[in-house]
């Protein structure tokens, strides 16, 4: 079945999303994918429209692996977040087409179910840590959560969510890692006392600390049993991750900033983390995710795919299909999707009592209302940056 067109849908229902729609010779069969790159969506759209669309028209939509390799290797210059996000949108749409042609949900193409529902965690949100401490127990009880997630630093994704208009520059978040380690430890312990011992607590250090600072925090928290510590350090230096792993027994989840399987390999073969948590958009989609999953399974590492509040229901649906069909599933991040987004995107996982489910539909199980999307035009937004209050120097966000 030949590809006849590749469309992009750039929309901002309070958050910028870039969707890909691939049309085929059969007018009834098309595929939907997500190519959103928070803070750089327009660059991804330009790549798809200017370079990838002309190349894809006329190709066989069934040849997913060949198309993936052609985009990844054919440009000679490999990887990078813009290329991998564009590749993801195309890859998802091709898998969606394959499922629709077969009349089967995506998970069936990946081998079929191994579980009926997907354990998830949700974020305890608030404008201050104190606010989050005060509402943590009620939040757990109201939602029926088995696992919650905390984050070092405030506020999360400030500037890209609830976007009100074009931004001229990134917003700045104050952060002093040298002085905030003890505050983060105290924050975690207070939440643990609020929710009790039976609720799992994930603590996202968000690559904000040096190896020695991360080790200090994690060792202090060992007696309070984190479900895992997420991205304790930046991914740039593998020796830093080895140092952290060697000095604490707290479970580690890693990989949010990885861009392909090759970046995952050292940590997988040395078991430097317990959960691999790549963002499926950033690694080129389903085709690459299932390869990373297979490598992780061989080394007894579980999956915890990235899925925060700024990820669309399309990617949440793909995460769900991956999770329900893989043996080494660990847990899934459940980002709360604003009702405005649901006007543009139909479908996606449904939350109930700490788990996610989806009805059986061919392909990914989502669609885009293009008329609704047009009502929410793109508004330039940046990921915020962190600067130390002491000297205003940049530090990791």
C-alpha positions in Angstrom: 0.0 0.0 0.0 1.6 3.2 -1.2 2.0 6.4 0.8 0.2 9.2 -1.0 0.8 12.1 1.4 2.3 13.0 4.8 0.6 15.8 6.7 1.6 17.6 9.9 -0.9 19.1 12.4 0.7 21.7 14.7 -1.7 22.7 17.4 -1.8 24.3 20.8 -4.7 23.2 23.0 -2.9 24.8 26.0 0.2 22.8 25.0 2.0 22.6 21.7 1.6 19.2 19.9 2.8 18.1 16.5 0.9 15.2 15.0 1.7 13.3 11.8 -1.0 11.9 9.5 0.1 9.5 6.7 -2.4 8.9 3.9 -2.4 5.9 1.6 -3.9 4.7 -1.6 -6.9 3.4 0.3 -8.6 6.6 1.4 -10.2 4.9 4.3 -6.9 3.9 5.8 -4.5 6.5 7.3 -2.1 6.5 10.3 -1.7 9.0 13.2 1.6 9.6 15.0 3.0 12.0 17.6 6.2 14.0 16.7 5.9 16.6 19.5 9.2 18.0 20.8 8.5 20.2 23.7 10.0 23.6 22.9 11.1 22.8 19.4 7.9 21.6 17.6 8.3 23.9 14.6 11.8 22.6 13.8 10.4 19.1 13.7 7.5 20.1 11.4 9.9 21.8 9.0 12.1 18.7 8.8 9.1 16.5 8.0 7.6 18.8 5.4 10.8 19.9 3.6 12.8 16.7 3.6 10.9 13.6 4.7 7.5 14.1 3.1 8.8 14.2 -0.5 10.9 11.1 0.2 8.1 9.1 1.7 5.4 9.7 -1.0 5.2 6.6 -3.1 7.0 4.3 -0.6 5.3 1.2 0.6 3.7 1.9 4.0 4.1 -1.8 5.0 7.9 -1.5 5.0 8.2 0.1 8.5 11.7 -1.2 9.3 13.1 -0.1 5.9 11.6 3.3 6.2 12.9 3.7 9.7 16.4 2.8 8.7 16.2 5.0 5.6 15.4 8.1 7.7 17.8 7.2 10.5 20.8 6.2 8.4 20.0 7.6 5.0 20.8 11.2 5.9 24.3 10.1 7.0 24.0 12.6 10.0 22.3 10.4 12.5 20.2 11.0 15.5 19.4 14.2 17.5 16.1 15.1 19.1 14.6 16.8 16.0 15.3 13.9 13.7 14.2 11.3 16.2 11.0 13.1 17.0 10.1 13.4 13.3 11.0 9.7 12.8 8.7 8.8 15.8 5.7 10.6 14.3 6.2 8.8 11.0 6.9 5.4 12.7 3.8 5.6 14.9 1.6 6.5 11.9 3.0 3.5 9.9 2.3 1.1 12.8 -1.2 2.6 13.1 -1.8 1.9 9.4 -0.5 -1.7 9.7 -2.9 -2.3 12.6 -5.9 -0.8 10.7 -5.1 -3.0 7.7 -5.0 -6.1 9.8 -8.0 -5.1 11.9 -6.0 -5.5 15.1 -4.9 -3.3 17.9 -1.2 -2.4 18.1 -0.5 -4.7 21.1 -1.6 -7.7 19.0 1.0 -6.8 16.3 3.6 -6.7 19.2 2.8 -10.2 20.3 -0.5 -9.9 22.2 -1.4 -9.2 25.8 0.5 -10.5 28.7 -1.6 -8.4 31.2 -5.0 -6.9 31.3 -4.2 -3.5 32.7 -1.2 -1.3 33.3 0.0 -0.1 36.7 0.7 3.6 36.6 1.8 6.5 38.8 0.7 10.0 38.9 2.3 13.3 40.0 1.6 15.1 43.2 1.4 18.7 42.0 1.4 22.0 43.7 3.0 25.5 43.6 5.2 24.7 46.6 6.5 21.6 48.2 4.6 22.5 51.4 1.3 22.5 49.4 2.2 19.1 47.9 3.0 17.7 51.4 -0.4 18.9 52.7 -2.5 17.3 50.0 -0.5 14.1 49.3 -2.5 11.7 51.4 -5.8 13.0 50.1 -4.6 12.8 46.5 -3.6 9.2 47.0 -6.9 8.3 48.6 -9.1 10.2 46.0 -7.4 8.6 43.0 -6.8 5.2 44.4 -3.1 5.4 43.5 -0.6 2.6 44.3 2.4 4.7 43.4 3.0 8.5 43.3 5.8 10.7 41.9 7.6 13.7 43.4 10.0 16.0 41.6 13.0 18.0 42.8 12.3 21.6 41.9 9.2 23.8 41.2 7.2 24.2 39.1 7.2 21.4 36.5 7.3 22.4 32.8 6.5 26.1 33.7 6.0 28.0 30.4 5.1 25.2 28.0 1.9 24.0 29.7 -1.1 26.4 29.7 0.6 28.4 27.0 -1.0 31.8 26.6 0.9 33.2 23.7 4.2 33.3 21.8 7.2 33.5 24.1 10.2 35.6 23.3 12.6 33.6 25.5 12.6 30.8 28.1 11.2 31.4 31.6 13.8 31.1 34.3 13.4 28.8 37.3 15.7 29.4 40.4 17.7 26.3 41.5 20.6 25.9 43.9 21.6 22.2 43.9 24.4 22.8 46.4 22.0 24.0 49.1 18.8 22.1 48.3 19.8 18.5 48.8 18.7 18.4 52.5 15.5 20.2 51.7 14.7 17.5 49.1 15.4 14.7 51.6 13.1 16.3 54.2 10.4 16.8 51.5 10.5 13.1 50.6 10.4 11.9 54.2 7.4 14.2 55.0 5.5 12.7 52.0 6.4 9.2 53.1 4.9 9.9 56.6 1.8 11.4 55.1 1.0 8.5 52.7 2.3 5.6 54.7 4.5 2.6 53.9 2.2 0.8 51.4 2.3 3.6 48.7 5.2 3.5 46.4 7.0 6.9 46.0 9.0 7.8 42.9 11.4 10.7 43.4 12.5 12.5 40.2 15.9 14.3 40.7 15.6 15.4 37.1 19.3 15.3 36.3 19.7 18.3 38.6 22.4 17.0 40.9 26.1 16.0 40.7 27.0 12.4 41.4 28.1 13.1 44.9 25.0 15.1 45.7 22.8 12.4 44.2 24.5 9.7 46.3 24.1 11.8 49.4 20.3 12.1 48.8 19.8 8.5 47.8 21.6 7.1 50.8 19.7 9.3 53.2 16.5 7.9 51.6 17.3 4.2 51.6 15.4 3.6 54.9 12.3 5.2 53.4 12.1 2.8 50.4 11.7 4.8 47.2 10.0 2.9 44.4 12.8 4.3 42.4 14.9 7.4 42.0 14.4 8.9 38.6 17.3 10.3 36.6 19.5 11.2 39.6 22.2 12.7 37.3 22.6 14.0 33.8 23.2 11.2 31.2 26.3 12.8 29.6 29.0 10.8 31.5 28.5 7.0 32.0 31.2 7.0 34.7 29.0 9.3 36.8 26.2 6.7 36.6 28.6 4.0 37.6 29.6 6.0 40.6 26.0 6.5 41.7 25.1 2.9 41.2 28.1 1.7 43.3 27.3 3.8 46.3 23.5 3.2 46.9 21.1 0.3 46.9 18.1 2.4 45.9 16.5 1.4 42.6 17.3 3.7 39.7 15.3 4.6 36.7 17.2 6.3 33.8 17.0 7.3 30.2 14.6 10.2 29.7 17.1 12.1 27.6 18.4 9.1 25.6 17.8 9.3 21.8 18.4 5.7 20.6 19.3 2.2 21.7 23.0 2.9 21.4 22.9 5.3 24.3 21.0 2.7 26.4 23.5 -0.2 25.8 26.2 0.6 28.4 23.7 1.0 31.2 21.8 -2.1 30.2 24.7 -4.5 29.9 26.2 -3.3 33.2 22.8 -3.1 34.9 23.4 0.5 36.0 19.7 1.0 36.4 16.6 -1.1 37.3 14.1 0.7 35.0 14.6 2.0 31.5 12.5 5.1 31.0 13.1 6.5 27.5 10.6 8.8 25.9 9.2 6.9 22.9 9.0 10.1 20.9 12.7 10.9 21.5 14.0 7.5 20.4 12.2 7.3 17.0 9.0 5.5 18.0 7.7 2.0 18.3 10.3 0.3 16.1 13.2 1.5 18.3 11.3 1.1 21.6 10.6 -2.6 21.0 14.4 -3.2 20.4 15.3 -1.3 23.6 12.7 -3.3 25.4 14.1 -6.6 24.2 17.6 -5.7 25.3 16.3 -4.6 28.7 14.4 -7.9 29.2 17.6 -9.8 28.6 19.3 -8.1 31.5 16.3 -8.2 33.8 15.6 -4.4 33.6 12.0 -3.2 33.6 10.3 -0.6 31.5 8.9 2.8 32.8 8.4 4.7 29.6 8.4 8.5 29.9 4.8 9.9 29.9 4.4 13.3 31.7 1.7 15.8 31.5 3.0 17.3 28.3 2.8 14.1 26.3 -0.3 13.7 24.1 -2.9 10.9 24.4 -1.5 9.4 21.2 1.9 8.7 22.8 0.2 7.6 26.0 -1.8 5.1 23.9 1.4 3.8 22.3 3.0 3.5 25.8 0.0 1.5 26.9 0.2 -0.9 23.9 3.9 -1.5 24.6 3.3 -2.1 28.3 0.4 -4.5 27.9 2.4 -6.7 25.5 5.8 -6.8 27.1 6.9 -9.2 29.8 9.4 -6.9 31.6 6.9 -4.1 32.2 7.5 -2.1 35.4 5.3 0.9 35.7 3.9 3.7 33.5 3.9 7.4 34.1 0.4 8.8 33.8 0.4 12.4 32.8 -2.9 14.2 33.4 -4.3 15.3 30.1 -6.2 18.6 30.0 -9.8 18.4 28.8 -8.9 20.9 26.0 -6.5 18.3 24.5 -9.4 15.8 24.4 -11.2 18.1 22.0 -8.4 17.6 19.5 -7.3 14.0 20.2 -9.9 11.2 20.5 -9.0 8.0 22.3 -6.1 7.1 24.7 -5.8 5.2 28.0 -8.4 5.5 30.7 -7.4 5.7 34.3 -9.1 3.8 37.1 -7.9 2.9 40.6 -4.2 3.1 39.9 -4.3 1.3 36.5 -4.7 2.2 32.8 -6.9 0.4 30.3 -7.9 0.9 26.7 -10.7 -0.5 24.6 -9.8 -2.7 21.6 -9.6 -0.7 18.4 -7.5 -1.3 15.2 -4.1 0.3 15.3 -3.1 2.8 18.1 -6.7 3.6 18.9 -6.5 7.4 18.5 -7.6 10.0 16.0 -7.1 13.7 15.4 -10.0 16.2 14.9 -8.3 18.5 12.4 -11.0 21.1 12.6 -10.7 21.3 16.4 -6.9 21.4 16.1 -7.2 24.4 13.8 -9.0 26.3 16.5 -5.9 26.2 18.7 -3.0 27.7 16.6 0.6 27.1 17.5 2.2 29.4 20.0 6.0 29.4 20.3 7.1 28.1 23.8 10.4 27.2 25.4 11.4 24.6 28.0 12.3 26.7 31.0 15.9 27.1 32.1 17.4 26.9 35.6 19.8 29.5 37.0 21.4 29.6 40.4 20.1 32.4 42.7 23.6 32.9 44.0 25.3 33.9 40.8 22.7 33.4 38.0 24.8 30.7 36.3 22.9 28.1 34.3 22.4 24.6 35.7 20.6 21.5 34.5 16.8 21.7 34.4 
